[in-house]
Amino acid sequence: MMNISMLINDLDLNRGGITRVFLDRASYFADAGYNTSILSLTYKHRKEVIYEELLKQGRLSSAVKRVNLFDYFREIYTRNDDYTEEQTHISDESCEFAHLEEYDAYQHTRHFNHEGHYTTFKKWDGNGYLKNTTHFDLERRKTKTEEFDEQGILKRSRFYQVASGKVIYETYHTKDGHVYMAMDYNLDSYKLEKIFFFSITNQEVTFLNKDPLRSLQLLFFDMIAKDIGTKSIIINDSIELTNLFVKLNDEQYYKIATTHNNHFEKPYKVGSPIKKHFHNLFMNYNHLSAIVMLTETQKNHVQKEYPTVPNIYYVPNALSRVPEFNGRKKTKVIAVITRLDYQKNLQDLIYAFSNVLKKHSDATLFIYGKGSEEEKLKKLVHQLKLERNIEFCGYTNKASDILGESLFTVMTSEFEGSPMVLREAMVVGTTVISYDYLYGPSDIIKDSITGYIVEDKSVNELKKKMMYLLDNPELAKSMGEKAKQSVIANYSEDKVREQWLDLFRKVTS
């Protein structure tokens, strides 16, 4: 049975397209019977809460194994399975008085010593388990925090330099109440300086002091590989982890790096300089089994830029696992789901829509998502006096319903890799009007058949296409149906999974 590991730095609920791709791919491999694991590197206070919610929402298959670096070491260093909460809670004997405050989802207490000084804050979750504590000195400065897992068992303690408020030392605790690892930070730079491992069988201490975090990560991958027992496939979706990924043992892993974005610097066109982290990836090709592009167009561009790199392949993203849409179109509604930052270039959409309203004053634009430019965009809407017609709706996990009801959606990005929302709109029968940026639209949309590709940065052309579909809602619906048929035919899970399996056969042969 093939073993497939998928590497991610961090996993959370409210993340964008790359996370959806990652979860979908893990799920369709696992559901097809392959031993599939998610390997995550970042410490998470209560990661199981996140996984449970992902399972509940249907965004992750229960067949996928989840292995976090910190929890992996916590498990193997736990000596006694017969542990109790009382063994692992740290008592604060100096606290003689406590004030309880209760809320719907949690409760917390403020503790005071016999002299009346506020010394400790404790917070419990909705199930009554201790979640975290914070300790203060007499000047109300934080000195120590403690974090507890889902069963209320101590997981991590952090110690602070009082003057700066910076973390200077951390201890990590097993389920049976022992410290198995500690991290020591430089008192001036506050950068991680050393990692200590404490033996479970004797009193020996192991030091990691040369690039300690990287050493810890490599140790984790080495131990995972030994647990698997045979050379296995590992896929990295985060280009920021390239320097770590290429150092994994070639005897233990077939390493496949996937890219999720345009590799050019501004203005993000052919002929522009290559982004440094992409150049680093391509120049390390000999340490990788394959480098995967999401579109044929990008693959061709990279092969022209790097003609000596032999292992560049094309595998698209599969259709996201979103519920089917069974509702009806709202002919005056336009919905956009995106991240609100400079890359998405949403001011062009707002300007175009302001002109559309001169003819279709009853149309409404709903913008879903969060991001660094949210306030700037809201200010623009206010300046143009469009508050009645443009609404900012925040993050959503109901993309299929929102896009399904929309007459069409619009994409004005500066650049992309292959945006998931494009397929998510098309699969629920929603026409997409998109700027002709790199990459995605020209590979997925059949212009004037399944959507419209507009000259890049042409607000006027964008306005015309939006107005045309509002004038002709039945045409928008018809194009949306063709779009749905097109993406199902080309990007189904079965089809994309077979492309991945074909790639696996090539790299392992």
Residue pairs with C-beta under 8 A, 6 or more apart in sequence:
1 33
1 34
1 35
2 34
2 35
2 232
2 233
2 504
3 34
3 35
3 37
3 228
3 230
3 232
3 233
4 29
4 34
4 35
4 36
4 37
4 232
4 233
4 234
4 235
5 36
5 37
5 38
5 39
5 224
5 232
5 233
5 234
5 235
5 253
6 22
6 25
6 26
6 36
6 37
6 38
6 39
6 234
6 235
6 237
7 39
7 41
7 234
7 235
7 236
7 237
7 238
7 241
7 245
8 19
8 22
8 38
8 39
8 40
8 41
8 237
8 238
9 40
9 41
9 42
9 238
9 240
9 241
10 40
10 41
10 42
10 44
11 19
11 22
11 38
11 40
11 44
11 47
11 50
12 19
12 50
13 50
13 53
13 54
13 397
14 370
14 395
16 339
16 420
17 260
17 419
17 420
17 421
18 237
18 238
18 260
20 59
20 320
20 420
21 237
21 260
21 317
21 320
21 420
22 38
22 237
23 54
23 59
23 60
23 321
24 317
24 318
24 320
24 321
24 493
25 235
25 318
25 500
26 36
26 38
26 60
26 61
26 64
27 59
27 60
27 61
27 63
27 64
27 321
28 61
28 318
28 321
28 493
28 496
28 497
29 36
29 497
29 500
30 36
30 61
30 63
30 64
31 61
31 63
32 497
35 65
36 63
36 64
36 65
37 64
37 65
37 66
37 67
38 64
38 65
38 66
38 67
39 67
39 68
39 69
39 220
39 221
39 224
39 234
40 47
40 66
40 67
40 68
40 69
41 68
41 69
41 217
41 220
41 241
42 68
42 69
43 68
43 69
43 70
43 156
44 50
44 68
44 70
45 132
45 147
45 149
45 155
45 156
46 131
46 149
46 150
47 66
47 68
47 71
48 149
48 150
49 150
51 60
51 66
54 60
55 62
57 397
58 321
58 323
59 321
59 397
67 224
69 216
69 217
69 220
70 172
72 220
72 223
72 224
73 172
73 180
73 181
73 220
74 155
74 172
74 173
74 174
74 175
74 180
75 175
77 174
77 178
77 180
77 181
77 200
78 174
78 175
78 176
78 178
79 174
79 176
79 178
79 200
80 176
81 175
81 176
82 176
83 153
83 175
83 176
83 177
85 129
85 130
85 151
85 152
85 153
87 176
87 177
88 153
88 154
88 173
88 175
88 176
88 177
89 130
89 148
89 152
89 153
89 154
90 133
90 146
90 154
92 111
92 119
92 120
92 133
92 135
94 113
94 114
94 119
95 111
95 112
95 113
95 119
95 120
96 112
96 113
96 114
97 111
97 112
97 113
97 116
98 109
98 110
98 111
98 112
99 109
99 110
99 112
100 107
100 108
100 109
101 107
101 108
101 109
101 110
104 126
105 125
105 126
106 123
106 124
106 125
106 126
106 131
107 123
107 124
108 121
108 122
108 123
108 124
109 121
109 122
110 118
110 120
110 121
111 118
111 119
111 120
111 121
111 122
112 118
112 119
113 119
117 138
118 136
118 140
119 135
119 136
120 133
120 134
120 135
120 136
121 133
121 134
121 136
122 130
122 132
122 133
123 130
123 131
123 132
123 133
124 130
124 131
125 131
129 148
129 150
129 151
129 152
130 148
130 152
131 147
131 148
131 152
132 145
132 146
132 147
132 148
133 145
133 146
134 142
134 144
134 145
135 142
135 143
135 144
135 145
136 142
136 143
137 143
137 162
141 160
141 162
141 165
142 160
142 162
142 165
143 159
143 160
143 162
144 157
144 158
144 159
144 160
145 157
145 158
145 160
146 154
146 156
146 157
146 158
147 154
147 155
147 156
147 157
147 158
148 154
148 155
149 155
149 175
153 173
153 175
154 173
154 177
155 172
155 173
156 170
156 171
156 172
156 173
157 170
157 171
157 173
158 167
158 169
158 170
159 167
159 168
159 169
159 170
159 171
160 166
160 167
160 168
161 167
161 168
161 187
161 190
164 190
166 185
166 190
167 185
167 190
168 184
168 185
168 187
168 190
169 182
169 183
169 184
169 185
170 182
170 183
170 185
171 179
171 181
171 182
172 179
172 180
172 181
172 182
172 183
173 179
173 180
174 180
178 198
178 200
179 198
180 197
180 198
180 200
181 195
181 196
181 197
181 198
182 195
182 196
182 198
183 192
183 194
183 195
183 196
183 212
184 192
184 193
184 194
184 195
184 196
185 191
185 192
185 193
186 192
186 193
192 212
192 213
193 209
193 212
194 207
194 208
194 209
194 212
195 207
195 208
195 209
195 212
195 213
195 215
195 216
196 205
196 206
196 207
196 208
197 205
197 206
197 208
198 204
198 205
199 205
199 206
208 215
208 216
208 219
214 244
214 247
217 244
218 244
218 247
218 248
221 248
221 249
221 252
221 253
222 249
222 252
225 231
225 232
225 249
225 252
225 253
231 251
231 252
231 253
231 254
231 508
232 252
232 253
232 254
233 253
233 254
233 256
233 504
233 507
233 508
234 248
234 253
234 254
234 255
234 256
235 256
235 257
235 258
236 242
236 245
236 255
236 256
236 257
236 258
237 258
237 260
239 257
239 259
239 260
239 261
239 277
239 278
239 281
240 277
242 257
242 277
242 280
242 281
242 284
243 280
245 255
245 257
245 288
246 255
246 284
246 287
246 288
247 287
248 255
250 287
254 289
254 504
254 507
254 508
255 287
255 288
255 289
256 288
256 289
256 290
256 291
256 292
256 503
256 507
257 281
257 288
257 290
257 291
257 292
258 291
258 292
258 294
258 315
259 278
259 281
259 291
259 292
259 293
259 294
259 298
259 417
260 294
260 417
260 418
261 415
261 416
261 417
262 268
262 298
262 415
262 416
262 417
262 437
262 438
262 439
263 274
263 275
263 278
263 298
263 301
263 302
264 270
264 272
264 273
264 274
264 275
264 415
264 438
265 272
265 273
265 274
265 275
266 272
266 414
267 414
268 414
268 415
268 437
268 438
269 438
270 301
270 438
274 282
274 305
281 291
282 291
282 302
282 305
282 306
282 309
285 291
285 306
285 309
285 310
285 311
285 312
288 311
289 311
289 507
290 311
290 312
290 313
290 503
290 506
290 507
291 302
291 309
291 311
291 312
291 313
292 313
292 314
292 315
292 503
293 299
293 302
293 312
293 313
293 314
293 315
294 314
294 315
294 316
294 317
294 417
294 418
294 439
294 440
295 314
295 316
295 417
295 418
295 439
295 440
295 443
296 314
296 443
297 438
297 439
297 442
297 443
298 417
298 418
298 438
298 439
299 312
299 313
299 314
301 438
302 309
302 312
303 309
303 312
306 312
311 507
313 503
313 506
315 496
315 499
315 500
315 503
316 418
316 490
316 491
316 496
316 499
317 418
317 420
317 423
317 491
317 496
318 491
318 492
318 493
318 495
318 496
318 497
319 423
319 424
319 427
319 487
319 488
319 491
319 492
319 493
320 399
320 420
320 423
320 424
320 427
321 493
322 399
322 400
322 424
322 427
322 428
323 400
323 401
324 400
324 428
325 400
325 401
325 403
325 404
325 405
325 428
325 429
327 401
327 404
327 405
328 405
329 404
329 405
329 406
329 407
329 473
329 476
329 477
329 480
330 405
330 406
330 407
331 407
331 470
331 473
332 360
332 362
332 363
332 364
332 407
332 470
333 363
333 364
333 366
333 405
333 406
333 407
334 353
334 363
334 364
334 365
334 366
334 406
334 407
334 408
334 409
334 410
334 466
335 365
335 366
335 368
335 402
335 403
335 405
335 406
335 409
336 346
336 349
336 365
336 366
336 367
336 368
336 369
336 409
336 410
336 411
337 368
337 369
337 396
337 399
337 402
337 403
337 409
337 421
337 424
338 344
338 346
338 367
338 368
338 369
338 411
338 421
339 369
339 370
339 371
340 346
340 367
340 369
340 370
340 371
340 372
340 373
340 374
340 377
341 371
341 372
341 373
342 372
342 373
342 414
343 413
343 414
343 415
343 416
344 371
344 412
344 413
344 414
345 412
345 413
345 414
345 435
346 367
346 373
346 377
346 412
347 377
347 380
348 412
348 435
348 457
348 459
348 462
349 365
349 410
349 412
349 462
350 365
350 377
350 380
350 381
350 384
350 386
350 390
351 384
351 459
352 410
352 459
352 460
352 462
352 463
352 466
353 363
353 365
353 386
353 389
353 390
353 463
353 466
354 384
354 386
355 463
356 363
356 463
356 466
356 467
356 470
357 363
357 386
357 389
359 467
359 470
360 467
360 470
361 389
363 389
363 470
364 389
364 390
364 391
365 389
365 390
365 391
366 391
366 393
366 402
366 406
367 377
367 390
367 391
367 392
367 393
368 393
368 394
368 395
368 396
368 402
369 394
369 395
369 396
370 394
370 395
374 392
377 392
378 392
381 387
381 390
381 392
396 402
399 421
399 424
400 424
400 427
400 428
403 409
403 421
403 424
403 425
403 428
403 430
404 428
404 429
404 430
406 425
406 430
407 430
407 431
407 469
407 470
407 473
407 476
407 477
408 430
408 431
408 432
408 433
408 466
408 469
408 476
408 480
409 421
409 425
409 430
409 431
409 432
409 433
410 432
410 433
410 434
410 462
410 466
411 419
411 421
411 422
411 432
411 433
411 434
411 435
411 441
412 434
412 435
412 462
413 419
413 435
413 437
414 437
415 437
415 438
415 439
416 437
416 438
416 439
416 440
417 439
417 440
418 439
418 440
418 443
418 444
419 440
422 432
422 434
422 440
422 441
422 444
422 445
423 444
423 487
423 491
425 431
425 432
425 483
426 432
426 444
426 450
426 451
426 480
426 483
426 484
426 486
426 487
427 484
427 487
427 488
428 484
429 477
429 480
429 481
429 483
429 484
430 480
430 483
431 450
431 451
431 452
431 469
431 476
431 479
431 480
431 483
432 441
432 445
432 450
432 451
432 452
432 483
433 451
433 452
433 454
433 462
433 465
433 466
433 469
434 440
434 441
434 445
434 451
434 452
434 453
434 454
435 441
435 453
435 454
435 455
435 456
435 457
435 458
435 462
436 442
436 453
436 454
436 455
436 456
437 456
441 451
441 453
442 453
444 486
444 487
444 490
445 451
445 452
445 453
445 483
446 482
446 486
447 453
449 479
449 482
450 479
450 482
450 483
450 486
451 479
451 483
452 465
454 461
454 462
454 465
455 461
469 475
469 476
